[in-house]
Amino acid sequence: MAIECTAYRDDKGGLHSTPEKATLADLATVLGRVGEEGGMTAGVAKLLLDKREEIERVFAEHDKMVAAAEAAPESGDVVPIKDAR
């Protein structure tokens, strides 16, 4: 008898039992080979997922700095930096 099951597909079409496993597979694909034999890729992908909130905060801060630098006057004027903390 056929039964229904839930699976999660990664970008390459692989099926996984949990969303986390599918996301980890996608992250590993994005990272490519890390280390001589590529054995570190899965660990780095897991670390990225585990530290997602902190990583997103760092990228958000980076984007703000880049936007501020692009908006700064080009005349060489000093622009005061506000401490976000």
KOLLO-694754 format. One record per residue: chain; x, z, y of N, C-alpha, C in turn; residue in three letters; residue number from 1. Coordinates in nm, 4 decimals. Example, Ala and Ser with C-alpha at 12.3 -4.5 7.8 and 13.67 -1.06 7.14 Angstrom:
// KOLLO-694754
   vexkol     n.east       n.up    n.north    ca.east      ca.up   ca.north     c.east       c.up    c.north   fimar   pafi
        A     1.3190     0.7800    -0.5690     1.2300     0.7800    -0.4500     1.3200     0.7800    -0.3300     ALA      1
        A     1.2850     0.7080    -0.2250     1.3670     0.7140    -0.1060     1.2900     0.7870     0.0030     SER      2
***
This chain:
// KOLLO-694754
   vexkol     n.east       n.up    n.north    ca.east      ca.up   ca.north     c.east       c.up    c.north   fimar   pafi
        A     0.0843     0.0000    -0.1173     0.0000     0.0000     0.0000     0.0890     0.0000     0.1238     MET      1
        A     0.0554    -0.0802     0.2198     0.1307    -0.0864     0.3451     0.0953     0.0341     0.4309     ALA      2
        A     0.1958     0.0860     0.4979     0.1726     0.1972     0.5899     0.2369     0.1644     0.7236     ILE      3
        A     0.1868     0.2246     0.8273     0.2395     0.2050     0.9613     0.3565     0.2987     0.9846     GLU      4
        A     0.4576     0.2475     1.0544     0.5702     0.3330     1.0917     0.6112     0.2973     1.2341     CYS      5
        A     0.6725     0.3920     1.3003     0.7186     0.3704     1.4364     0.8693     0.3516     1.4339     THR      6
        A     0.9135     0.2466     1.5010     1.0570     0.2213     1.5130     1.0844     0.1788     1.6566     ALA      7
        A     1.2078     0.1931     1.6959     1.2502     0.1580     1.8303     1.3580     0.0517     1.8206     TYR      8
        A     1.3395    -0.0583     1.8912     1.4298    -0.1725     1.8831     1.5319    -0.1675     1.9963     ARG      9
        A     1.6588    -0.1871     1.9623     1.7618    -0.1951     2.0651     1.7701    -0.3387     2.1169     ASP     10
        A     1.8561    -0.3620     2.2145     1.8676    -0.4941     2.2755     1.9130    -0.6024     2.1785     ASP     11
        A     1.9827    -0.5645     2.0735     2.0287    -0.6614     1.9734     1.9247    -0.6867     1.8639     LYS     12
        A     1.8137    -0.6121     1.8691     1.7093    -0.6305     1.7690     1.7153    -0.5319     1.6537     GLY     13
        A     1.8117    -0.4417     1.6567     1.8221    -0.3411     1.5514     1.7107    -0.2380     1.5643     GLY     14
        A     1.6618    -0.1899     1.4528     1.5565    -0.0888     1.4530     1.6159     0.0497     1.4344     LEU     15
        A     1.5580     0.1468     1.5069     1.6066     0.2846     1.5021     1.4882     0.3790     1.4895     HIS     16
        A     1.5136     0.4934     1.4311     1.4053     0.5895     1.4055     1.3666     0.6714     1.5282     SER     17
        A     1.4530     0.6776     1.6286     1.4218     0.7548     1.7490     1.4606     0.6744     1.8723     THR     18
        A     1.3973     0.7037     1.9861     1.4381     0.6369     2.1104     1.5847     0.6649     2.1440     PRO     19
        A     1.6306     0.7875     2.1164     1.7692     0.8230     2.1466     1.8660     0.7331     2.0703     GLU     20
        A     1.8390     0.7090     1.9417     1.9284     0.6243     1.8628     1.9306     0.4811     1.9151     LYS     21
        A     1.8150     0.4292     1.9576     1.8099     0.2938     2.0145     1.8865     0.2881     2.1460     ALA     22
        A     1.8702     0.3901     2.2291     1.9409     0.3960     2.3574     2.0908     0.4072     2.3357     THR     23
        A     2.1315     0.4890     2.2398     2.2742     0.5025     2.2099     2.3322     0.3692     2.1637     LEU     24
        A     2.2576     0.2945     2.0840     2.3048     0.1634     2.0395     2.3209     0.0695     2.1582     ALA     25
        A     2.2245     0.0719     2.2503     2.2349    -0.0124     2.3703     2.3534     0.0283     2.4568     ASP     26
        A     2.3740     0.1580     2.4753     2.4878     0.2053     2.5541     2.6193     0.1633     2.4892     LEU     27
        A     2.6275     0.1758     2.3577     2.7491     0.1364     2.2863     2.7762    -0.0126     2.3052     ALA     28
        A     2.6706    -0.0925     2.3060     2.6866    -0.2362     2.3284     2.7383    -0.2629     2.4691     THR     29
        A     2.6815    -0.1932     2.5679     2.7246    -0.2111     2.7066     2.8711    -0.1707     2.7219     VAL     30
        A     2.9103    -0.0633     2.6562     3.0474    -0.0139     2.6684     3.1480    -0.1067     2.6004     LEU     31
        A     3.1056    -0.1736     2.4966     3.1990    -0.2553     2.4207     3.2907    -0.1666     2.3403     GLY     32
        A     3.4056    -0.2180     2.3052     3.5013    -0.1402     2.2273     3.5727    -0.0403     2.3148     ARG     33
        A     3.5695     0.0852     2.2751     3.6430     0.1897     2.3451     3.7413     0.2481     2.2450     VAL     34
        A     3.8676     0.2419     2.2764     3.9696     0.2888     2.1832     4.0202     0.1724     2.0997     GLY     35
        A     4.1247     0.1963     2.0250     4.1892     0.0898     1.9480     4.0975     0.0288     1.8436     GLU     36
        A     4.0224     0.1089     1.7745     3.9350     0.0586     1.6686     3.7887     0.0607     1.7087     GLU     37
        A     3.7595     0.0954     1.8317     3.6210     0.1021     1.8761     3.5490     0.2274     1.8289     GLY     38
        A     3.6199     0.3182     1.7648     3.5583     0.4379     1.7097     3.5088     0.5369     1.8140     GLY     39
        A     3.5572     0.5245     1.9351     3.5170     0.6174     2.0406     3.3865     0.5750     2.1072     MET     40
        A     3.3445     0.4519     2.0871     3.2282     0.3989     2.1583     3.1035     0.4824     2.1361     THR     41
        A     3.0735     0.5170     2.0132     2.9530     0.5959     1.9843     2.9603     0.7324     2.0517     ALA     42
        A     3.0767     0.7941     2.0517     3.0931     0.9242     2.1158     3.0774     0.9168     2.2666     GLY     43
        A     3.1312     0.8120     2.3262     3.1182     0.7952     2.4710     2.9723     0.7681     2.5058     VAL     44
        A     2.9042     0.6860     2.4258     2.7625     0.6578     2.4495     2.6810     0.7860     2.4431     ALA     45
        A     2.7082     0.8714     2.3460     2.6373     0.9987     2.3322     2.6642     1.0879     2.4533     LYS     46
        A     2.7870     1.0915     2.4975     2.8232     1.1715     2.6142     2.7508     1.1218     2.7395     LEU     47
        A     2.7430     0.9905     2.7557     2.6712     0.9337     2.8705     2.5246     0.9748     2.8686     LEU     48
        A     2.4624     0.9685     2.7511     2.3220     1.0058     2.7406     2.3041     1.1555     2.7661     LEU     49
        A     2.3919     1.2363     2.7101     2.3825     1.3812     2.7283     2.4039     1.4223     2.8744     ASP     50
        A     2.4899     1.3517     2.9444     2.5258     1.3848     3.0824     2.4532     1.2953     3.1832     LYS     51
        A     2.3443     1.2333     3.1403     2.2739     1.1353     3.2226     2.2406     1.1874     3.3622     ARG     52
        A     2.1843     1.3063     3.3711     2.1437     1.3604     3.5014     2.2621     1.3718     3.5962     GLU     53
        A     2.3719     1.4242     3.5463     2.4904     1.4402     3.6298     2.5494     1.3050     3.6683     GLU     54
        A     2.5487     1.2116     3.5731     2.6030     1.0781     3.5989     2.5187     1.0059     3.7032     ILE     55
        A     2.3858     1.0155     3.6902     2.2980     0.9521     3.7886     2.3186     1.0118     3.9280     GLU     56
        A     2.3420     1.1427     3.9351     2.3689     1.2076     4.0641     2.4969     1.1524     4.1255     ARG     57
        A     2.6004     1.1373     4.0448     2.7280     1.0861     4.0948     2.7109     0.9431     4.1465     VAL     58
        A     2.6375     0.8596     4.0724     2.6153     0.7220     4.1172     2.5301     0.7175     4.2435     PHE     59
        A     2.4317     0.8058     4.2544     2.3488     0.8114     4.3752     2.4346     0.8482     4.4959     ALA     60
        A     2.5229     0.9461     4.4789     2.6130     0.9847     4.5871     2.7066     0.8689     4.6230     GLU     61
        A     2.7544     0.7987     4.5220     2.8414     0.6833     4.5447     2.7676     0.5766     4.6262     HIS     62
        A     2.6445     0.5461     4.5867     2.5657     0.4459     4.6581     2.5441     0.4846     4.8040     ASP     63
        A     2.5200     0.6140     4.8295     2.5036     0.6610     4.9673     2.6319     0.6418     5.0476     LYS     64
        A     2.7460     0.6722     4.9859     2.8734     0.6566     5.0555     2.9015     0.5103     5.0868     MET     65
        A     2.8742     0.4226     4.9913     2.8962     0.2795     5.0123     2.8051     0.2281     5.1235     VAL     66
        A     2.6780     0.2685     5.1206     2.5837     0.2262     5.2246     2.6279     0.2767     5.3613     ALA     67
        A     2.6749     0.4002     5.3675     2.7213     0.4564     5.4944     2.8443     0.3820     5.5449     ALA     68
        A     2.9341     0.3475     5.4540     3.0548     0.2753     5.4936     3.0199     0.1360     5.5454     ALA     69
        A     2.9218     0.0724     5.4832     2.8806    -0.0611     5.5263     2.8102    -0.0559     5.6617     GLU     70
        A     2.7424     0.0549     5.6904     2.6701     0.0692     5.8163     2.7582     0.1216     5.9285     ALA     71
        A     2.8776     0.1676     5.8958     2.9675     0.2261     5.9964     3.0167     0.1186     6.0925     ALA     72
        A     3.0421     0.1586     6.2144     3.0951     0.0639     6.3129     3.2297     0.0095     6.2672     PRO     73
        A     3.2525    -0.1164     6.2945     3.3783    -0.1788     6.2523     3.4877    -0.1667     6.3570     GLU     74
        A     3.4584    -0.1020     6.4673     3.5550    -0.0936     6.5771     3.6639     0.0103     6.5516     SER     75
        A     3.6592     0.0748     6.4381     3.7590     0.1759     6.4093     3.7200     0.3136     6.4577     GLY     76
        A     3.5992     0.3268     6.5122     3.5518     0.4570     6.5574     3.5440     0.5529     6.4392     ASP     77
        A     3.5707     0.6766     6.4656     3.5605     0.7793     6.3631     3.4139     0.8188     6.3491     VAL     78
        A     3.3665     0.8178     6.2262     3.2281     0.8563     6.1999     3.2313     0.9921     6.1323     VAL     79
        A     3.1661     1.0940     6.1901     3.1672     1.2269     6.1291     3.0963     1.2232     5.9940     PRO     80
        A     3.1518     1.2969     5.8997     3.0948     1.3045     5.7648     3.0242     1.4371     5.7516     ILE     81
        A     2.8992     1.4323     5.7058     2.8225     1.5533     5.6828     2.8492     1.6017     5.5414     LYS     82
        A     2.8726     1.7305     5.5283     2.8927     1.7890     5.3970     2.7559     1.8077     5.3330     ASP     83
        A     2.7328     1.7410     5.2184     2.6029     1.7448     5.1514     2.5786     1.8775     5.0804     ALA     84
        A     2.6764     1.9633     5.0766     2.6603     2.0880     5.0007     2.6150     2.1983     5.0850     ARG     85
***
